[in-house]
């Protein structure tokens, strides 16, 4: 029996300014060790299934300013 929710809970960063260029992230799917990511402007498109480790590395890089313009 799966304990995963029937549909993911999507959310945007609290730092998002709602300018239309946002990503939404779904809760970590623990049994798969994954995070789902999608384009907030195209909710019907497929979501990316990213490993939780890769997503944690990405968010750490963002916090450290690795992707600043």
N, C-alpha and C positions, 0 to 999 in steps of 0.2 A: 504494500500500500504506500503510495506517494504522499509525502507531507508538504509538497510544493503547492503554492496557491494555484487556482485554476487560471488566473490571469495575473500578470506581473503588476506591481504597484510602481507606476512611473512618476518621476519627479525631476525638477530642474534645480540647478544650483541656486542657493539663496543669493549668490552674487550676480545672477542673470538679470539683465536690465530689460528683458522682454523686447529687445530690438529685432527679434525675428531670426537671429543667427544662433540658436540655442540647441543644445543636445539635451535629451532626456535620458535618464538612467533608471533602470529597474533594480529593485532589491536584488541582492546577491542570491543566486540560486545555489544554496549550500551543497546540495547533494551532487551538483555538477561542478562546483567551484567556479561559477561563471557570473558575469555581470552582463546585462543586456543594455545596449546603447542604440538610440534612434534619433533621427532628425525631427525636431519639434515641429517643423513646417510640413512634414510629410508623414503623418502618423500611420498611413496605410502601407508604407514601404516596409521592407524587411528590416528587422533589427539585427545589429551585430552582436554576436555571442563572443565575449572577450573573457579570457581567463581572469580570475580574481587577482592573481599575482601580477599580471600585465597591467590591469587597471589600477592596482595600488601603486605600481611603479610610475605610471602615467600621472596620477594625481599628485604623487610626491614631486615629480618633475615640475608640474604646474606650480605647486606651492613654492618650489625653490627658484622659480623664475626662468626655467630652462627654455620656455617657449615664448618669452616676451619679445615683442617686435622691436 
